[in-house]
Amino acid sequence: MNKPKAVLLFSGGLDSTTVLAHALHQGFDVYPLSFDYGQKHKVELQAAKRVASAFKVSLNTIQLALGTLTGSALTDTDKCVPDFGGAQAIPVTYVPARNTVFLSLALAYAEVLGARDIFVGVSSVDYSGYPDCRPEFIHAFEVLANLATKMAIEGQSIRIHAPLLYLSKAQTIQMGCALQVDYALTISCYRADGEGLACGLCDSCVLRKEGFRVAGILDPTRYAIFNED
């Protein structure tokens, strides 16, 4: 019997790698989809290739020109990615409509593959205040997917899976470790250098470090020496 196909939004970071392991464990034939959207931390794409190779899945990478539109600190060379500043409404690292765009392309890819399932690694618990990481958004996109596709209209409903949605970063790490994820392969840092060394100070790094601490699991992340704990 053939495994059901699933598309996964995949950055090569901690969350999406955990979801990759989870989807494979659930018996899906997973097709990870990465995006080169003009992000400064392009080194994450190297991590995506590395992780995909380790899991023996075929990675597809799409190039987008989001950087010309967004003004986000993740794409705009005139804006700096700040150190973690605590909880805030919507930080400067927010990329407008990023998950909407990514999920739309994942939806198109799913139709091409004949896949009824799309996985995404968003969390509404440990995140940086992004509006497109909320349960309401995931639900709304699933409704849209089932209104806007030939596959759904012909009776093959589409499901958007967000298995980390209600998990803290520590719980996500514990899930991944139970699935034998090697987090040393992943990169989460918004300011990672060309060698993949994490800054240890940006939102993503702080949430990741705290997650490992709370989970009671050794953090295998390679941090720049001057920020190393």
ZAVEX-499101 format. One record per atom (N, C-alpha, C): atom name; x, y, z. Coordinates in steps of 0.001 Angstrom, whole numbers. Example, Ala and Ser with C-alpha at 12.3 -4.5 7.8 and 13.67 -1.06 7.14 Angstrom:
<pts>
PT_N_13190_-5690_7800
PT_CA_12300_-4500_7800
PT_C_13200_-3300_7800
PT_N_12850_-2250_7080
PT_CA_13670_-1060_7140
PT_C_12900_30_7870
</pts>
This chain:
<pts>
PT_N_841_-1198_0
PT_CA_0_0_0
PT_C_875_1247_0
PT_N_563_2193_-893
PT_CA_1345_3417_-979
PT_C_1082_4332_207
PT_N_2130_4983_670
PT_CA_1984_5938_1755
PT_C_1291_7192_1247
PT_N_475_7843_2086
PT_CA_-118_9119_1677
PT_C_960_10191_1574
PT_N_856_11032_553
PT_CA_1837_12092_350
PT_C_1475_13316_1186
PT_N_2513_14021_1628
PT_CA_2313_15253_2381
PT_C_3393_16256_2020
PT_N_3000_17512_1925
PT_CA_3942_18604_1704
PT_C_4247_19256_3045
PT_N_5500_19609_3261
PT_CA_5932_20219_4523
PT_C_6644_21535_4252
PT_N_6202_22621_4890
PT_CA_6966_23862_4857
PT_C_8223_23650_5683
PT_N_9393_23826_5054
PT_CA_10629_23368_5682
PT_C_11745_24396_5574
PT_N_12247_24838_6733
PT_CA_13326_25823_6761
PT_C_14667_25235_7152
PT_N_14656_24007_7680
PT_CA_15891_23448_8224
PT_C_16123_23860_9660
PT_N_15103_24490_10269
PT_CA_15195_24898_11666
PT_C_14670_23830_12609
PT_N_14683_24152_13882
PT_CA_14281_23203_14922
PT_C_12838_22741_14749
PT_N_11932_23688_14549
PT_CA_10513_23348_14489
PT_C_10162_22510_13265
PT_N_10568_22970_12086
PT_CA_10189_22242_10873
PT_C_10865_20877_10797
PT_N_12049_20754_11393
PT_CA_12712_19448_11429
PT_C_11964_18490_12349
PT_N_11477_19004_13465
PT_CA_10662_18183_14360
PT_C_9402_17702_13653
PT_N_8775_18589_12900
PT_CA_7556_18222_12167
PT_C_7871_17212_11064
PT_N_9019_17339_10426
PT_CA_9425_16357_9420
PT_C_9509_14967_10046
PT_N_10183_14879_11180
PT_CA_10307_13588_11869
PT_C_8937_13057_12278
PT_N_8086_13942_12750
PT_CA_6730_13560_13175
PT_C_5915_13030_12001
PT_N_5936_13741_10882
PT_CA_5147_13330_9715
PT_C_5625_11989_9168
PT_N_6932_11803_9145
PT_CA_7474_10516_8695
PT_C_7043_9398_9645
PT_N_7081_9692_10942
PT_CA_6676_8707_11949
PT_C_5197_8361_11804
PT_N_4405_9328_11351
PT_CA_2976_9104_11153
PT_C_2681_8326_9867
PT_N_3707_8022_9095
PT_CA_3535_7185_7913
PT_C_3348_7928_6601
PT_N_3666_9217_6588
PT_CA_3525_9995_5363
PT_C_4784_9920_4497
PT_N_4573_10025_3214
PT_CA_5650_10212_2248
PT_C_5814_11723_2115
PT_N_6838_12279_2753
PT_CA_6928_13721_2947
PT_C_7762_14398_1857
PT_N_7220_15510_1347
PT_CA_7883_16327_340
PT_C_8158_17709_938
PT_N_9341_17922_1518
PT_CA_9651_19217_2127
PT_C_9826_20310_1071
PT_N_9374_21510_1410
PT_CA_9421_22649_497
PT_C_10073_23825_1219
PT_N_11203_24272_697
PT_CA_11925_25410_1279
PT_C_11808_26625_364
PT_N_12135_27795_932
PT_CA_12005_29035_179
PT_C_13246_29909_337
PT_N_13785_30318_-794
PT_CA_14837_31330_-824
PT_C_14118_32636_-1139
PT_N_13776_33384_-90
PT_CA_12925_34559_-262
PT_C_13673_35874_-20
PT_N_14993_35800_-83
PT_CA_15800_36994_157
PT_C_16178_37169_1603
PT_N_16030_36108_2413
PT_CA_16376_36192_3829
PT_C_17882_36361_4012
PT_N_18256_37171_4993
PT_CA_19673_37374_5288
PT_C_20320_36090_5794
PT_N_19571_35327_6569
PT_CA_20091_34077_7135
PT_C_19921_32934_6128
PT_N_20435_33151_4936
PT_CA_20302_32168_3855
PT_C_20990_30846_4190
PT_N_21861_30880_5188
PT_CA_22543_29659_5607
PT_C_21548_28599_6072
PT_N_20319_29016_6432
PT_CA_19306_28043_6829
PT_C_18979_27081_5691
PT_N_19168_27537_4447
PT_CA_18893_26666_3299
PT_C_19906_25526_3221
PT_N_21122_25788_3674
PT_CA_22127_24725_3747
PT_C_21712_23696_4795
PT_N_21169_24189_5900
PT_CA_20686_23283_6946
PT_C_19527_22449_6415
PT_N_18643_23069_5635
PT_CA_17502_22344_5071
PT_C_17979_21188_4190
PT_N_18984_21445_3380
PT_CA_19539_20387_2522
PT_C_20178_19285_3369
PT_N_20879_19701_4414
PT_CA_21570_18749_5287
PT_C_20568_17840_5994
PT_N_19510_18436_6516
PT_CA_18498_17653_7234
PT_C_17739_16745_6278
PT_N_17374_17286_5117
PT_CA_16657_16475_4130
PT_C_17475_15256_3727
PT_N_18771_15465_3565
PT_CA_19648_14352_3222
PT_C_19689_13318_4340
PT_N_19754_13782_5582
PT_CA_19799_12865_6730
PT_C_18528_12035_6833
PT_N_17395_12639_6486
PT_CA_16114_11942_6555
PT_C_15753_11224_5250
PT_N_16634_11387_4248
PT_CA_16437_10718_2955
PT_C_15107_11113_2296
PT_N_14844_12433_2283
PT_CA_13670_12953_1591
PT_C_14135_13943_536
PT_N_13328_14136_-476
PT_CA_13685_15002_-1597
PT_C_13217_16427_-1331
PT_N_14159_17360_-1258
PT_CA_13862_18753_-950
PT_C_13652_19564_-2219
PT_N_12587_20349_-2237
PT_CA_12322_21282_-3336
PT_C_12455_22696_-2784
PT_N_13232_23548_-3455
PT_CA_13428_24919_-3014
PT_C_12906_25888_-4058
PT_N_12068_26825_-3622
PT_CA_11473_27815_-4515
PT_C_12082_29178_-4218
PT_N_12427_29912_-5278
PT_CA_12963_31252_-5121
PT_C_11849_32277_-5250
PT_N_11817_33210_-4296
PT_CA_10813_34268_-4271
PT_C_11500_35615_-4063
PT_N_10840_36675_-4493
PT_CA_11397_38020_-4329
PT_C_10663_38779_-3229
PT_N_10418_38115_-2114
PT_CA_9697_38775_-1023
PT_C_10469_39962_-458
PT_N_11780_39903_-540
PT_CA_12600_40960_36
PT_C_12355_42313_-579
PT_N_11887_42350_-1813
PT_CA_11630_43636_-2477
PT_C_10334_44269_-1992
PT_N_9526_43521_-1235
PT_CA_8215_44001_-829
PT_C_8066_44231_665
PT_N_8803_43498_1479
PT_CA_8404_43382_2880
PT_C_8912_44459_3828
PT_N_10151_44890_3683
PT_CA_10708_45819_4659
PT_C_11007_45173_5996
PT_N_11023_43848_6048
PT_CA_11312_43123_7280
PT_C_12802_43166_7588
PT_N_13142_43104_8866
PT_CA_14551_43050_9263
PT_C_15220_41768_8785
PT_N_14425_40750_8438
PT_CA_15004_39505_7927
PT_C_15416_39624_6465
PT_N_14913_40654_5780
PT_CA_15204_40779_4346
PT_C_15774_42133_3951
PT_N_15516_43157_4716
PT_CA_15905_44518_4378
PT_C_17310_44814_4900
PT_N_18229_45123_3995
PT_CA_19616_45370_4396
PT_C_19771_46652_5209
PT_N_18769_47517_5181
PT_CA_18825_48757_5942
PT_C_18309_48596_7375
PT_N_17819_47407_7690
PT_CA_17298_47149_9029
PT_C_18095_46030_9680
PT_N_18403_46193_10953
PT_CA_19170_45193_11690
PT_C_18238_44273_12471
PT_N_18594_42999_12498
PT_CA_17869_42051_13347
PT_C_18272_42346_14787
PT_N_17330_42692_15642
PT_CA_17683_43084_17007
PT_C_17927_41895_17929
PT_N_18551_42174_19060
PT_CA_18628_41190_20128
PT_C_17217_40969_20674
PT_N_17037_39854_21355
PT_CA_15741_39558_21964
PT_C_15393_40644_22970
PT_N_14179_41176_22856
PT_CA_13777_42255_23747
PT_C_12582_41926_24599
PT_N_12288_40650_24732
PT_CA_11117_40255_25500
PT_C_9873_40236_24635
PT_N_8754_39919_25246
PT_CA_7493_39812_24519
PT_C_7094_41169_23950
PT_N_6659_41153_22710
PT_CA_6169_42368_22073
PT_C_5097_41975_21068
PT_N_4360_42965_20591
PT_CA_3219_42669_19715
PT_C_3690_41990_18433
PT_N_4264_42749_17524
PT_CA_4756_42188_16266
PT_C_6145_42783_16017
PT_N_7200_41972_16074
PT_CA_8574_42482_15961
PT_C_8958_42831_14527
PT_N_10102_43486_14386
PT_CA_10566_43924_13063
PT_C_11004_42748_12196
PT_N_11131_41567_12794
PT_CA_11492_40376_12010
PT_C_10277_39748_11320
PT_N_9098_40275_11589
PT_CA_7893_39791_10897
PT_C_8009_40075_9403
PT_N_7784_39034_8590
PT_CA_7755_39182_7130
PT_C_6294_39155_6701
PT_N_5752_40281_6245
PT_CA_4331_40355_5928
PT_C_3846_39234_5009
PT_N_2811_38548_5483
PT_CA_2114_37502_4712
PT_C_2995_36313_4350
PT_N_4124_36144_5030
PT_CA_5049_35072_4645
PT_C_4393_33691_4686
PT_N_3750_33341_5790
PT_CA_3150_32011_5864
PT_C_1972_31857_4908
PT_N_1278_32951_4615
PT_CA_192_32897_3637
PT_C_745_32566_2258
PT_N_1836_33241_1895
PT_CA_2481_32972_602
PT_C_3034_31555_560
PT_N_3747_31160_1615
PT_CA_4356_29829_1645
PT_C_3294_28725_1579
PT_N_2238_28884_2355
PT_CA_1188_27859_2353
PT_C_458_27813_1012
PT_N_312_28949_360
PT_CA_-326_28967_-954
PT_C_490_28170_-1964
PT_N_1796_28336_-1920
PT_CA_2659_27575_-2824
PT_C_2702_26100_-2435
PT_N_2663_25822_-1133
PT_CA_2593_24435_-680
PT_C_1300_23788_-1150
PT_N_223_24560_-1160
PT_CA_-1068_24065_-1629
PT_C_-1011_23717_-3112
PT_N_-383_24581_-3892
PT_CA_-223_24303_-5322
PT_C_624_23047_-5538
PT_N_1699_22930_-4776
PT_CA_2582_21759_-4870
PT_C_1826_20490_-4482
PT_N_987_20609_-3454
PT_CA_202_19457_-3012
PT_C_-746_18985_-4109
PT_N_-1367_19929_-4806
PT_CA_-2266_19544_-5907
PT_C_-1512_18841_-7022
PT_N_-330_19332_-7317
PT_CA_493_18696_-8361
PT_C_851_17265_-7968
PT_N_1179_17073_-6695
PT_CA_1586_15754_-6190
PT_C_394_14830_-5931
PT_N_-789_15418_-5797
PT_CA_-1938_14634_-5358
PT_C_-1896_14381_-3872
PT_N_-1330_15332_-3125
PT_CA_-1210_15213_-1672
PT_C_-2346_15964_-1005
PT_N_-2991_15319_-49
PT_CA_-4109_15940_655
PT_C_-3693_16560_1985
PT_N_-2422_16409_2343
PT_CA_-1957_16848_3657
PT_C_-788_17814_3528
PT_N_-865_18906_4300
PT_CA_199_19905_4350
PT_C_587_20110_5812
PT_N_1879_20024_6087
PT_CA_2380_20203_7455
PT_C_3129_21528_7572
PT_N_2957_22178_8726
PT_CA_3652_23431_8998
PT_C_4053_23449_10467
PT_N_5227_24012_10768
PT_CA_5769_23948_12127
PT_C_5520_25171_12982
PT_N_4370_25817_12821
PT_CA_4091_27014_13624
PT_C_3673_26637_15042
PT_N_3945_27550_15967
PT_CA_3522_27387_17362
PT_C_2902_28681_17840
PT_N_1797_28581_18549
PT_CA_1157_29769_19108
PT_C_1590_29996_20550
PT_N_2500_29160_21047
PT_CA_2948_29260_22439
PT_C_4298_29973_22516
PT_N_5347_29343_21990
PT_CA_6680_29957_21976
PT_C_6956_30493_20574
PT_N_6593_31726_20333
PT_CA_6837_32344_19025
PT_C_7059_33830_19245
PT_N_7329_34563_18175
PT_CA_7731_35966_18325
PT_C_6605_36953_18057
PT_N_5369_36539_18233
PT_CA_4258_37463_18052
PT_C_3763_37572_16625
PT_N_4133_36629_15770
PT_CA_3709_36684_14374
PT_C_2231_36307_14246
PT_N_1427_37114_13563
PT_CA_-4_36809_13446
PT_C_-302_35562_12630
PT_N_637_35154_11760
PT_CA_404_33969_10931
PT_C_923_32687_11580
PT_N_1024_32709_12913
PT_CA_1350_31499_13688
PT_C_207_31127_14624
PT_N_-933_31787_14466
PT_CA_-2053_31569_15379
PT_C_-2992_30464_14882
PT_N_-3684_29804_15795
PT_CA_-4649_28771_15392
PT_C_-5703_29288_14417
PT_N_-6144_30530_14628
PT_CA_-7164_31104_13744
PT_C_-6690_31168_12298
PT_N_-5418_31484_12115
PT_CA_-4869_31553_10771
PT_C_-4816_30179_10125
PT_N_-4331_29177_10866
PT_CA_-4237_27817_10327
PT_C_-5623_27309_9935
PT_N_-6601_27519_10783
PT_CA_-7962_27085_10483
PT_C_-8503_27803_9244
PT_N_-8282_29123_9184
PT_CA_-8788_29898_8051
PT_C_-8154_29444_6741
PT_N_-6856_29123_6781
PT_CA_-6208_28688_5544
PT_C_-6732_27317_5113
PT_N_-7002_26449_6059
PT_CA_-7560_25144_5698
PT_C_-8928_25310_5037
PT_N_-9728_26234_5556
PT_CA_-11026_26514_4929
PT_C_-10817_27007_3502
PT_N_-9887_27940_3337
PT_CA_-9572_28466_2002
PT_C_-9127_27347_1058
PT_N_-8237_26478_1543
PT_CA_-7707_25395_716
PT_C_-8809_24491_192
PT_N_-9838_24311_998
PT_CA_-10929_23423_592
PT_C_-12003_24134_-226
PT_N_-11846_25433_-396
PT_CA_-12738_26192_-1269
PT_C_-12099_26492_-2620
PT_N_-10765_26515_-2635
PT_CA_-10058_27087_-3785
PT_C_-9323_26085_-4658
PT_N_-9476_24788_-4405
PT_CA_-8710_23802_-5163
PT_C_-9605_22790_-5872
PT_N_-9164_22391_-7040
PT_CA_-9870_21370_-7829
PT_C_-9980_20074_-7048
PT_N_-8882_19708_-6367
PT_CA_-8842_18467_-5609
PT_C_-9945_18422_-4549
PT_N_-10103_19522_-3801
PT_CA_-11101_19560_-2742
PT_C_-12517_19569_-3309
PT_N_-12734_20313_-4385
PT_CA_-14056_20386_-5004
PT_C_-14482_19014_-5522
PT_N_-13488_18209_-5916
PT_CA_-13786_16859_-6416
PT_C_-13845_15822_-5303
PT_N_-13822_16279_-4052
PT_CA_-14060_15367_-2940
PT_C_-12853_14940_-2142
PT_N_-11653_15427_-2497
PT_CA_-10452_15073_-1738
PT_C_-10085_16243_-827
PT_N_-10637_16255_354
PT_CA_-10428_17376_1267
PT_C_-8959_17495_1659
PT_N_-8559_18712_1918
PT_CA_-7166_19023_2253
PT_C_-7058_19356_3728
PT_N_-6035_18811_4368
PT_CA_-5831_19023_5800
PT_C_-4525_19785_6038
PT_N_-4593_20807_6865
PT_CA_-3394_21537_7281
PT_C_-3034_21064_8683
PT_N_-1885_20435_8815
PT_CA_-1435_19894_10098
PT_C_-430_20856_10746
PT_N_-684_21226_11981
PT_CA_249_22057_12745
PT_C_484_21385_14095
PT_N_1254_20302_14126
PT_CA_1386_19489_15349
PT_C_2065_20197_16519
PT_N_2735_21326_16249
PT_CA_3412_22054_17328
PT_C_2596_23236_17822
PT_N_1414_23412_17299
PT_CA_642_24630_17507
PT_C_458_24980_18974
PT_N_235_23984_19809
PT_CA_-19_24234_21226
PT_C_1125_23742_22121
PT_N_2291_23540_21525
PT_CA_3448_23071_22290
PT_C_4420_24212_22568
PT_N_5040_24188_23728
PT_CA_6134_25116_24014
PT_C_7372_24626_23264
PT_N_8397_25472_23230
PT_CA_9642_25054_22578
PT_C_10243_23837_23279
PT_N_10150_23811_24598
PT_CA_10683_22663_25346
PT_C_9938_21386_24978
PT_N_8628_21458_24871
PT_CA_7831_20285_24495
PT_C_8139_19839_23069
PT_N_8378_20810_22186
PT_CA_8756_20483_20808
PT_C_10078_19724_20786
PT_N_11045_20200_21560
PT_CA_12359_19550_21629
PT_C_12230_18141_22206
PT_N_11422_17992_23219
PT_CA_11204_16659_23795
PT_C_10564_15718_22781
PT_N_9618_16234_21996
PT_CA_9018_15418_20942
PT_C_10073_14985_19928
PT_N_10894_15944_19504
PT_CA_11915_15633_18517
PT_C_12940_14631_19019
PT_N_13351_14784_20267
PT_CA_14327_13848_20832
PT_C_13746_12438_20918
PT_N_12444_12352_21222
PT_CA_11793_11041_21253
PT_C_11772_10402_19867
PT_N_11819_11255_18841
PT_CA_11848_10775_17451
PT_C_13275_10701_16912
PT_N_14249_10902_17798
PT_CA_15676_10800_17486
PT_C_16149_11855_16481
PT_N_15611_13063_16604
PT_CA_16061_14178_15772
PT_C_17442_14638_16237
PT_N_18337_14865_15303
PT_CA_19653_15413_15599
PT_C_19585_16923_15375
PT_N_19376_17673_16454
PT_CA_19197_19115_16324
PT_C_20491_19843_15970
PT_N_21614_19156_16037
PT_CA_22873_19768_15629
PT_C_22879_20076_14135
PT_N_22024_19407_13384
PT_CA_21939_19629_11940
PT_C_21160_20894_11598
PT_N_20401_21416_12544
PT_CA_19456_22487_12268
PT_C_20028_23872_12572
PT_N_19436_24876_11951
PT_CA_19786_26273_12214
PT_C_18504_27062_12416
PT_N_18434_27808_13514
PT_CA_17271_28638_13804
PT_C_17589_30125_13810
PT_N_18868_30471_13954
PT_CA_19292_31852_14175
PT_C_18977_32780_13009
PT_N_18468_33968_13336
PT_CA_18191_34996_12332
PT_C_19460_35718_11883
PT_N_20562_35520_12641
PT_CA_21820_36206_12311
PT_C_22972_35218_12174
PT_N_22653_33986_11833
PT_CA_23713_32973_11681
PT_C_24708_33405_10617
PT_N_25995_33155_10885
PT_CA_27009_33554_9899
PT_C_27156_32485_8819
PT_N_28065_32707_7907
PT_CA_28243_31810_6781
PT_C_28658_30406_7170
PT_N_29203_30263_8369
PT_CA_29596_28950_8877
PT_C_28475_28278_9661
PT_N_27360_28979_9796
PT_CA_26234_28412_10538
PT_C_26295_28638_12030
PT_N_27222_29503_12489
PT_CA_27308_29803_13919
PT_C_26167_30736_14309
PT_N_25455_30392_15373
PT_CA_24309_31175_15830
PT_C_24762_32323_16726
PT_N_24005_33437_16676
PT_CA_24391_34607_17468
PT_C_24092_34415_18949
PT_N_23050_33648_19261
PT_CA_22686_33412_20647
PT_C_21876_34521_21285
PT_N_21585_35596_20531
PT_CA_20951_36767_21121
PT_C_19638_37191_20472
PT_N_19383_36746_19257
PT_CA_18150_37134_18571
PT_C_16957_36381_19166
PT_N_15745_36788_18769
PT_CA_14535_36143_19292
PT_C_14601_34629_19141
PT_N_14938_34189_17937
PT_CA_14920_32761_17640
PT_C_15935_32001_18492
PT_N_17123_32569_18650
PT_CA_18159_31923_19461
PT_C_17754_31830_20927
PT_N_17203_32914_21466
PT_CA_16833_32938_22878
PT_C_15730_31924_23159
PT_N_14722_31860_22290
PT_CA_13644_30889_22471
PT_C_14171_29463_22365
PT_N_15102_29246_21449
PT_CA_15688_27910_21264
PT_C_16513_27507_22489
PT_N_17384_28409_22956
PT_CA_18220_28103_24118
PT_C_17374_27824_25358
PT_N_16328_28645_25548
PT_CA_15461_28463_26703
PT_C_14701_27141_26605
PT_N_14336_26766_25379
PT_CA_13645_25501_25177
PT_C_14488_24309_25608
PT_N_15746_24314_25214
PT_CA_16636_23221_25622
PT_C_16839_23227_27140
PT_N_16964_24427_27711
PT_CA_17179_24514_29156
PT_C_15983_23943_29914
PT_N_14787_24365_29532
PT_CA_13582_23905_30218
PT_C_13363_22408_30005
PT_N_13689_21931_28804
PT_CA_13525_20508_28502
PT_C_14545_19647_29231
PT_N_15601_20276_29744
PT_CA_16643_19523_30428
PT_C_17491_18708_29476
PT_N_17653_19225_28252
PT_CA_18393_18519_27206
PT_C_19556_19401_26749
PT_N_20713_18813_26562
PT_CA_21895_19545_26139
PT_C_21664_20195_24782
PT_N_21942_21486_24695
PT_CA_21774_22238_23455
PT_C_22978_21998_22550
PT_N_22767_21372_21371
PT_CA_23892_21076_20484
PT_C_24211_22204_19509
PT_N_23523_23345_19645
PT_CA_23714_24464_18726
PT_C_25135_25009_18804
PT_N_25701_25330_17655
PT_CA_27025_25951_17613
PT_C_26847_27473_17660
PT_N_27192_28061_18801
PT_CA_27077_29503_18968
PT_C_28424_30179_18736
PT_N_28367_31437_18305
PT_CA_29600_32221_18176
PT_C_30276_32257_19549
PT_N_31594_32173_19557
PT_CA_32349_32020_20818
PT_C_32040_33127_21810
PT_N_31905_34370_21316
PT_CA_31716_35482_22254
PT_C_30327_35511_22870
PT_N_29416_34685_22359
PT_CA_28082_34611_22952
PT_C_27818_33274_23622
PT_N_28786_32406_23594
PT_CA_28576_31054_24088
PT_C_28370_31045_25603
PT_N_27356_30313_26049
PT_CA_27097_30219_27496
PT_C_28148_29346_28167
</pts>
